[in-house]
Amino acid sequence: MAKMTKGQLYNALAEATGMSKKEVGNFLDQMITMAYKEVKSSGEFVIPGIGKLVKVNRAARMGRNPATGQEIKIPAKTVVKFRVAKAAKDAVL
C-alpha cells in the first residue's frame, strides 16, 4: 500500500472539511509553526487524539564505533520525540 502524499492529504482534508486546498495548507503550516514554537518554549505540544511532541534531554553516555570497536563518548543533547496517544494506538492496533 502506498503512503499518502502531501497533495493527497490536502485533497482529503479539503473534501472532508469543505475548505480549499490552499486554506488546508495554510492551516497545517500554521499548526506546524505553532508546534515548533510551543515545544521550544514549554517542552511539549499536544495534538488531542493523536499524541504529543516532547522535548527530552539525553544524558551523555559511552558508545562503541561499530567499524573499529573503539569506545567513544557521546555528548548530552536535547532531542524531540513523538509520543503516540492511547486513543491513536487503540484505533490503529
Order of alpha helices (4+ residues) and beta strands (2+ residues): alpha-alpha-beta-beta-beta-beta-beta-alpha
